[in-house]
Amino acid sequence: MVGIGERVAAYRRRRGLSQVTLAGLVGRSESWLSQVERGRRDIDSLTVIRHLAVALEVPADALIGVDLPAPAHGAGHAATGALRAYVDGYHQLLTAPQTPDTTAAELLAAAEELNGSYQAARYDEALTRCPPLLAAVDALTHTRVGPAEVHAYVSLYVVAAKILHRIGESRLAALAADRAATMAARPGATGLDRGLAAREVVGGLLYTGQTPAAEALAVDMAASLETDPDANTPDLVSLRGSLLLLAAVIGARRTDRHAALDRLNQAEQLATRLGHDGNHAWTAFGPTNVAIHAVSIAAELGDAGEAIRLSHQVDPADLPSGLVGRRAQLHLDLAWACTQQRRDAEAVLQLLEAEHLAPQLIRFNPVVRDTITDLLGRSRGTTGILHDLAIRAGVLT
């Protein structure tokens, strides 16, 4: 990666972009980009290199001077296509209103089960169940849109957005989140509905490069929920905390340490008020989740050593039993931190721990596959544990 900063600077000038503009296009801060261009900061992530290449309209290998492997898309699943086809197809506009055969209460219960599958990292199951449930809630809201129907609709499209984000279908996730937000803006929607939708819209805005809008929405929605009549219920306390954690991560990506740590502190205060590790409003929010986010934020700030130090203060076993994906996230953040410190063997061990907890996470999560690709690029051989892991993840065949 010798000279990558100079290459980025040269291509940026050729396109007539300021540092502020290019940094915004890749969701980073002007300070971060300045450090990269001056050679004060390395880029070890192929994902970031690809994002820069897209923004600069050059091949990724032009930035680093070597051929890059093609992005991996995982092993895939037939149900992925079915969910993609449903969300992209706008079937609710193409068919006459159907007589619903399920009630709002039944669909809300189904949304709880679907979210349970997602949080347990059973993505095959979640993908298979999602399309018919979306069709059912669309049919229901063709005939009636009261508060119960609004909540069922928002709940199912929010879970669909989560699933789509997890498997790398960020464009469709943004579309599902937007549908949830549109319904959450209707009369009869509650603060809970608005908060649930806002969390997923933040992810959609990040995907489309609208980082300032994503950050503002996360912060403003957390403040709005503070004045809601139900502000002190576990659901809204948890939603406020989870929105602040999102805003903290975004601040860290901008290398705004003050904003990131201030929001992390606010979330920690809410977790203390909640008083336990819960899963209210499907947020997995509580003291342990805040501690896991502290590790993530240190990683985003580039403090690999601090991320590793903070990880020793976290016991993922304190999370409720169904939150397998959240437990695995700690190992993914540590894999990144170890990669930054060139401790590749330890990074592989962290990925194996994540796979042990959530086997399907390795197969469906694009961030995991990018990390494996990074490690392969530095590996001296093509066999062994990393090679076998890459095959299971769909990075190699």
N, C-alpha and C positions, 0 to 999 in steps of 0.2 A: 504494500500500500504506500510505498515511497512516492511522494509527490502528489498524492491525491488532493491535498488542499489547494495546491497550485492549479491543478486541473479544474477543480470545481470553480475556483475564482475566474479562470480564463473563460470557461464556458458560460459562466454567469454574466461576465462583461460582454461576451459575444451576443448574448440574448438581450442585453440592455436591462438586466434586472438589478435592483438594489439588493443589498444583503437582507434588508427587512422583508422585501417581497419574497425572495427565494426561501428564507427561513419560514415565512408564513405558509408557503406552498407545501412544505414538508412537515409542518406542525412543530417547528423548533423556534428557538429564540435567535435574535440577531447576534447576541453574545456567543451562543453555541456555534453559529456559522462562522463568525469572525475567528474563533479559536481553531476551527477546522482549517480555514483558509490559511492561517498563519502557522499551521503545523503544531499548534499547541494541544490539539485534541485529535485522537485517532478515531476512525470509524471502523469498528470491527463487525458491524452487522450488515449482511447482504441486503436485508430489507430496507435499511436506510439508504444504502447505495442505490438500490433500484428506484426508490422514491425520488432521490436527487436526479437520477438519470431521466426519469419521466418529466420532471419539472424543467430540466435543462434541454430536453429534446435531443438527447444523445444516447447511444447504446451504453449499457452499464459497464461493459468492458473498457469503454473509452476513458472511464474515470480511474480505473485501477490498472489498466494495461495488460490484463489477462482475460481469457474467456471465462465467463461465469456459467455455472450450471443453470439450466432452465428452472424457473420457480416450480416447486413441487406442489401438487394439488391433492395429495393423499390418495388413499385407496378408493375413496368414493363409496357410494351406496345407492341402490336403485331408488330408495325413498328420497334421497336428496333431489333427484330429478323431479319427483312428484311434487315436493314442496316448492321447488323452484317454479314449476309449471303453474301451480295454483296461484302463488303470489304474483307472478308475472302475467297471469292470464286474464285477470279482471272478469272472472266467470260470473260474479254477482251482477255485472252489467249486461251479460249476454243471455241470461235466462230469466224467465218470468218469475216473479216472487213465489217461493216455495212455501208450502205449509210446514212450519217447523215441527219436528218430531221429538225435540228435546227442549227442556225448560232452561231458563237462566240459571237456576240453582244447580241443575245437572251439569251444565256446561262449566260453571264455576268450579264444581267439584272435579271435573275433568281437567281443568286448568291447573288445579292443585297437584293432581297426579302427574300431569305432563311436566310441570316445573320440578317435581320430585325426580323424574327421570333425567331431566337436564342437569340438576345439581348433583345427582349421583353419577354423572358422566356416562349415562347409558344412552348415548346419542343415536344408536341404531333404533332403539325403541322410541325415542322422542321424535325422530324424523318420520317414522312410520305412522305414528298416531296423529301428528300435527295436521296434515292436509284435511282429513275428514272433519276434524274439530273446527277448523276455520270455516269450512263449508257449512257446518251446522250453525255456527254463530252468525254467519252472513245471512242464512235463511231466517234465523230468528229475528234479526234486526230489520229484515224486510217488512215484517208484519207489526212489530212493536218495538219502541225504543224508550222504555222507562229506565229508572235508575238501576234496576237489577240487570236489565239487558245491556246497558252501557257498561256496567262493571264487568260482566261476563265477556263482552267484546274486547274491552281494553285488556283484560287479563290474558286472554288467549293470544291476541296479537302481540302483546309484550313478550310472552314466552316464546312465540314464534321468532321474534326479533332476536332474542337471546340465542336461540338455537342456530339461527342463520349466521350471526356474528361468530359463534364458536367454530363453525365449520368453514369459515372464510368467505361466506357469501354476504359481504358487507353492504353491497348495493341493495340487495333484497332485504337485508335487515333494516336498512334505513327506510325502505318502502313500507315494511310492516310497522315500524315505529311511527311513521307518519300517519298511517291509518289509525293506530291507537290514539295518537295525539288529536286527530280530527274528532274522533268520538269523545275524547275526554274534554273537549271544549264545548260540548253540547249542554243544554240545560239538563239538570238532573245528575250531572257528573259531580263527583266529590273531590276533595283535596287528595284523597288516596288515588283516585283515577288519574288526576293530573300529575301527581308525583311519579306514579308508575310509568306513565307514558314519557314524561320528561327524561327519566333516566336513560331510556332507550333512544330518544331523539338526540341526546348528547352524543351517544356513540355514532349515530348516523351523521351528525354534523362533523365529527372528527374524521370520519371516512371521506367526506367530500372536501376536506381541507379547510373547513370553516372553524378553525380552532378557537378564535376569539368568541364566536357566537356560541360554541359548545361550552366554553368556560363560563360565559356570562349566564347562560341558561341554567347551568348546574348551581351557580352561586345564588342567582335570583330565585330559583324555585325553592332552594333550601330556606331562603329568607321568607318567601311567601308562605310556605308550610308552617313557619313559626307563628304566624298570625291566624292560622286556620282554627275553627272551633274545636277540632279534634287534635290539636297540636301535641297534646301530652299523652296521646294513646301510643302504645308500643309500635303500631304500624307507622305512624307519622314521625315519631322520634327516630325510628330505624331508617325511614326514607330520607329524612333530613341528613342523618349521619352518612348514609351511603352516597348522597349527592355531594356532600362536602369531601368525601374520600375521592370521588371522581374528579372534583375540581382540584384537589391536592395533587393528584397524579398529572393532570393537565399542566398545572403550574410547574411541576417538576420537569415535564418535557420541555417547557420553555426555559428551563434552568433558572426559574424564579424561586430560589430557595425560601425566601421569606414567605411568599404566598403559600407555597406547598406546606411548609411546616406550621404556619398559622392555621390553615384549614385542617390539617391533621390533628392539631391540638383541639380545635372546636369539635371535631368528630369524636375525639377521645373523651371530651366532657359529656357528650351525648351518650356515649357507650357507658360511662360511669353512671349517668342518670338511669339508663335502661337497667343496668345492674346485672346483666347476664348475657351469655352468648346465645342469641336466638336466631330465628329465621323469619321474623315478622315481615310481611309484605314481600317475602321471597328475597330479602336483602342479605341474609347471612350476617347481619350486622351485630356487633357486640365487641367487647374488649379484645378478643383474640383476632377478629377480622381487622380491627384497627392496627393491631401489632403486625399482622401480615402485610397490610398496606404500607406500614412504615418501612418494611424491607423493600417493597416494590418502589417506593418513592426514592429511597437511597439508591436503588439501581438506576432509576430514571435520571437521577442527578449525576450519575457517573461515579458514585461513591461505592465502588465494589466492596472495599474492605468494610465499610460501615454496614452495607447490606448483610454481609456475612456475620458481622458482630451482632446486629440486631436479631438475626435469625435464631441465635442461641437463646434469646429471651422468649421465643414463641413455642408453645406446645399445641400443635394442630389438633391433638386429641381432645382438646377442650371444646372444639366446635361440635354442634349437634351432629349426630351420627350420619345423617344423609348428605352432608355437605362435602362430598368426595372431591369435587372439582376445586373447591376452595382450599382443601388440604394440599392437593397436588400443586396449586399455584405457588405455594412457598418453595417447593422444589424447583419449579421452572425459573423463578426469580434467582434462586441460588445458582442454577445452571448458568444463567446469564452472567452473574457476578464472577463465577469461577472462570468463565470464558474470557471475560475482560482481563482477568489476572493471569491468563495463559495457564490456568490450572485445568487443563482439558480433561485429564483423567477424572478429577473430581466432578467436573461438569457432566461427564457421561454418567457417573454414579447418581447424580441428582436427577438426571433424566430417567434413569432406570427406576429410581424411587417413585417418580411421578407416574411412570408406566405401571408399576406395581399397584399403586393406588387406583389409577384410572386408565386401564389399557386403551380405551377408545380415544382418550385425549391425545395420545401419540399419533393416532391415525387421522384424526379430524382437525386438529389445531394447526393452522398455518404457521403460527409463531414458533411452535415446537419444531416443525419441519425446517424452518429457516435456521434455527439454532443448530440442528443436526447438520444442515448443509454447511454452516460456518465451520463446525468442527471437522467435517470431512475435508474441507478445503485446506486445513492445517495438518491433517493426518498424514503420516508417512506411509501408511499401508492401506490396503483395501479389504482386509479381512479382520475378523475379531468382533468384539462386543459392539463397537460403534457401527461397524458394517452391518451386523445383524439387526441392530436397532433401526438403522436407516431403511433396511428392507421392510421391517414391520411397519414403519411410518409411511412407506410409499415413496420415500425419497430416492431409493434405488430399487431396481427390479432384478 
